[in-house]
Amino acid sequence: MKIYRYNIYLACLFLISCFAACEEDFLERPPLSSIVDGNYYQTAEQVLAGTAPLYNIVWFAYNDKASHGIGDARGGILTSGSYQLENIQMNTTGVTAENGSAWRSFFNVVGQSNTVISNINQYAGESVPESIKRHGIAEARFMRGVAYSYLVQNWGAVPIITNNTTLLQDTTTARNTVESVWEFILRDLRFAAEVLPESPLQEGRLTRWSAEGMLSKMYLTRAGISGSLNQTDLDSAAFFAKSVIDNSGASLMDDYAELFRTQNNNNSESIFALQWVYNGDYGSQNSVQAFLAYSSEITGFADGWGGDIGASLYLLNKYEDFNTDERRKATFMFPAEHYPEITQVPSGGEAQELRVPVNSTDADGQQYNSRVWVKKYVVGRPEDNNGEVLQQRTGINTYILRLADVYLTYAEAVLNSNPSEALTYLNLVRERAGLADKTSITWQDIFDERLLEFAMEGQAWYDFVRLHYYDPQRAYDILSNQDRGFFRMYPNQIPDPTSWSIEIDEEDDTRTFTVNSSNFYLPIPANELSRAPNLRKPPVPYNFSQEAQE
């Protein structure tokens, strides 16, 4: 199948770029001439260096724009007149850019993980401790399992690949069933949980708690694949979440906004995060600020292309109070707000603390903005980050899993069996956000809390996928009734507003978009189908006895 040849070529290109000069912790990498040599894996340091690319560059194409294009836009978090319009309108096609880049990125993770496993098994020298060999394999299997969790949730049945070399000659491999893919994911993550240490070997590396936390989310999602919730999977989700809560030593950051500052990478709440550097070769950096920041005034470079992207009215209506909920200001910029941690340098003006511009005036002379711009992952200029920002380059980690997620996963898993326990962990998340405790709890409470807690972290879409497994019509109904249309937001005063009012844009008569079984899952990218016609064949169960998983 040509698709596998193509993905492996891409993986090789990524590998070449991975081993450029990066100057932070384990992300420092040896030259390519060493890493491709079968004699390379002769020390513990060399084995660990071989897994470093799994923490950033193979994820770059997803993190760059597809994470918020798929994870947020399709989940109803965004309204936009810009490049995310197809995703916002639930019209993602086989040629939508974010669709193709996400598919390629996830299969690059798979391919690179397979390469790491093969290299360690074949080449690791006798002087390398067995524990380090197993650690490297566990890191690779963890990453492969997480990549497959994205693949199965976005495209359904996909091919399970464990041996890159064999597949270069194999033209019979087909997609595997959704049930098989989920079993494969859980096997990879269970192995990782058994092998990874309780404390990271180096800051930012995976631990047992990373694996157990992801196992909890995966069991929670898999619980619904038969069309109804499986109690055994819910119990497993609860078990692993509670293990992380009780044993990991992780704790919520006191200040929600501090989670999204570069100086707080790998903080007490982070369970698994992609590790970026701002000054390595292209692809080793976090580029999202370039696409989310509303202007170059606050990035310091010729990027900041996010002026046409912003929060949806659906999401804004979920906030109980725009001022009280501390997550709101840390996630979205309202007109005329003040952000002292970000420097603003208007064209021809002097540097100052950021005052969000108000750039439109209505017929009555009232000022407003037609977008609520994104703040989360917008970290500002070099002077706001110890000099560590370049054009399209920051070093802020991308959260894949943090403790608040584990709390809400646990709450959802035990909602029916122990609602008082679920309420406890829901309220812990609310208390950090500055909100009053709830006295009772429903599924909708947890769902809405997740939308607010993880907005602009690429998560909302996957919450709908989880719901869709066991209650597809409810997922369709919610998505089809989300207000994703345009509006005006008026501050009550400039500067330092204390309230805002919203006025619907009457000229926008397409505010909702119908979602059903025909447009829920992503279509396989068109160029992948042209290279691999076998992807059109019906999926088949995966034969778990055919491959050694390690």
Helices and strands as residue ranges (DSSP letters): H 2-18, G 25-27, H 32-35, H 44-51, G 52-55, G 57-59, H 60-61, I 62-73, E 78-80, H 85-88, H 97-123, H 130-155, H 164-169, H 178-195, H 208-222, H 231-247, G 256-260, G 262-264, E 270-274, H 288-292, G 296-298, E 309-311, H 313-316, H 326-331, E 332-333, E 338-344, E 352-355, E 360-361, E 367-368, E 373-374, G 382-384, E 389-390, E 393-394, E 398-402, H 403-413, H 419-432, H 443-453, H 460-470, H 472-480, E 487-491, E 500-504, H 526-531, G 533-536
